[in-house]
Amino acid sequence: SGGGRLSVSRLHPYPLRGGGGISSSSRWHRHPRRSCSYYNYYRSSSTKSESSSSSSIENENEDAATAPAPALAWPTSLVRSTFVNYFADHPNRPHVPYPSSPCVPLNDPTLLFANSGMNQFKPIFLGRAVPGTELSTLDMACNSQKCIRAGGKHNDLDDVGRDTYHHTFFEMLGSWSFNGRYFKGEAIDMAYDLLVNVYGIDPSRLYATYFMGDEMSGLEPDVEARDYWTRYLPENRVIGCPAKDNFWEMGDTGPCGPCSEIHYDRIGDRDASSLVNADDPDVIEIWNLVFIQFNRDETSKLTSLPARHVDTGMGLERLCSLLQGHRSNYDIDVFAPIFDAISNMSPPEVGPYGGLVGDDDVTLRDTAYRAVADHARTLTFALADGAVPDNDGRGYVLRRILRRATRYGQQILKCEPGFFARLVPVVVETFGDAYPELVKNQANIIDIVMEEEQSFSTMLDRGIKYFEDEIKGDGESKKVVSADKAFFLYDTLGFPIDLTELMAQEAGMSIDMEGFEAEMEGQKRRSREARLAAKGMGGKRLELVAEQTSWLADRGIAVTDDSSKYSWEVEVEAVVRAIFTSDGFVKDGDVAKEGDAVGLILDKSSFYAEAGGQEADLGTIAFDGGGELLVNDVQTYGGYALHSGVISGGAVSSGSGVKCKVDYSRRRDVAPNHSMTHVLNAALREVLGEGCDQRGSQCNDEKLRFDFSHKSAMSPAQLRATEVYVRDVIAKGLPVTSEVMRWQGSRGGGSPGGGGGEPGGGPVRRAEASRINGGDVGGQGHSAHYRPDSGCRQEGDGRGTATLESFVAEDTPSLDKEAGALRKDLDASVVSAALKSELRARIESVQKKGIEAKKRLLARRVDKCLNVVKEEVQLALSGGKRSLVLNLDIGADSKASQKSKIAPELAFMGISEEDAGSGGRVLFFAIVPDALTSETGLRADEWLSDVLDTVGGSGGGKPGSAMGQAPRCDDVGEVIVRAESFASGAVAMA
């Protein structure tokens, strides 16, 4: 890699800039406070060499011919540990050696995978670190982060194998300074010192870039970073670059700032400044230093952050290629044992890995070697962290990666089916010292991969048949695979789009990828909007970012006191401290009025915000001056509880007195479900063993969902044992006690209840029902309140993660009908009279419960639906509409329209099927304000009559309101069009 390499010593001389700190003759010393297991782990692993192939991997690689490898000056394990130890032991700025987060961010829905080291620190950057947690007090950190870039914005999958530097899995060495602990000068000092004086890299081969400014954004050149670099490098090797290369942004909005990249010239003894950021394979970026000092809002306006951060990242594999003297990342020590194992499973005519790329790799042999080796690392690490192949989200990406590797291995490298699972122990052997979770989960990973490989051939046959029959057979002249058929292959048959592309290319066809992406985006949008609409939010959510939480803190607004969220039947009096809208905070003195969608920040609250899988409380916030906010969502950001909803009457401003009125009847249905997640967790551990870990949960007023890792589907006997365990706990009616304490579990290591990935270190509420430790982080559950007629059902594909849904009678809206059908079957059966009488009584009891449950469900549906209606009405009014027709989900409840003043300024018609999609009985009701009738002549009774005539219905009413029904309606959409046409015509003629 050029220049003599220095041997690393724990007593290495450490020069600092500006003559301050330790002089060049000073000695490196160990910082006494470093004692955490993660730090000691890096120390111990640094003494181990990874330069030789595995000699014994689950007994099947014992006979592999492995010649002794020469000792490496810089094996990957030493490069990794040296980086972490350098920052952890720094005499002036000792960093906390923070563990890598899982490469599968189970608690961050914005990410498929952890794609950089900064992901787990996003709460700090966004100002959302919860007070009292470890993140809230962290000022400096360092680690080697497990990363996957496949799918989403950062997607390297299609390039893996084709060149020598793309990976789907890689390690990112990172160091961080939070909240201004240090900034540009110190970051540059340490980066240069580590590369040159510790790793021994030739400084004449280094180049540094800085942000050259952007006139359109009003940003000046980063002369501060430039001037620091010229203390180490000549000016011609300190290069100004535009924003596309040297301005880092987390996303379209949020924290951002200039960055400074360090590039390395593999050839040396030349001026390579013109090749920096020119995609030259011999002049490569090795380290990026990001200086986060701005926040970009929705209008793209940049403002200075109240506290600045440093975020640096350096790819471990690329650094190792330099230190080990290779031009290819795939030639470093950690890939050698994987390549050897692949070669041992391939026939002799395939041959070993040769490092060829592009046109030189005529048979695609080396492309396949690289792809298979990379994908083996990715699958092993991802599955160890709890991910599983699936048909959606990150699970689908992993399935695509696995099948891509399997196709390369079987088709190009001629490996036998099952070869990919045999690579897992090789990866574990190579990386298990640094990441013990691989060793712990090895058996489970192998089982999942083996099952996926076995099912691949069946899936492939189905996909090929569909392609041949429905696509190629659709016409010889057709040259483009339609988006809907490509999406069907993907969504229904689980066929990766890249395999569809390959088959299309072989057939001389292409795919309508733009249409396919639109189908994908439409599916995601529908799912997202459905989730939010279910909360009465009309597909929108108010969120606070770092700029807003800093704004609140700068004005002395304290975080919300939500200690009353654990109380019952209280109406907490509070004061509005701030009002937030989609346009920002409402100015002091201004008011938010009826119809406005707002978020209220209160000084205290009794509302339970969404957390730990439990949905937020619903209810109202009553204004002292009259009116209220219909609360449909509560979220916390940096300790501030944001109560979002629509104002229904009255007005409110900052400083107003309010009263929190939680819907405790709904909470009584939610809270037991939360408690039952912990009971279910305990039951699964009892039945399945300690290898069963929680992977997520969701609790609402209708049911709970519990996701857990398990290598195969539960047997009927296991399901029964789990249900019996849960029923036994319910029957005992155990008292629930609670206390608030500080959770001291491992970072990112899960919740007290045994999983779920909840961040630790902060205050939690621990609930215990006798000996069943629930680890109830914030819930208000009571085992005695759970229904004894509860049951559970299992979902999942048996490949690592399963889902149990626990439900009560309230979650069975068709139970009465099912019981009635069962009663008919019983009456027609030939059984003893005594047994038939006993069974009839039991069925009648169930049927009665079903009818009662149906009424309760309908009441809740009506309440939720009316909240959605009010949101839609406000959207219609803001768009200048004077009439609105909606398809509602309130059954045929004629009283629903009388529950609230729906549209005081709008002509409104609601249409609701008794059973959605059944074509059966339909309810119609219309409301027309008197003022609108006077102005336009539109009458509710005439409007209703016109619509009912189209479906053979009957009804009546007055000019202001009318109601009717139809015995059946085959096309509700057509009726809605007719109703809209009548109303808009009347309004237009006025």
Summary of the structure (lengths in Angstrom):
residues: 990
radius of gyration: 31.9
end to end distance: 82.4
largest distance: 100.6
contacts: 3328
relative contact order: 0.06
helix: 39%
strand: 22%
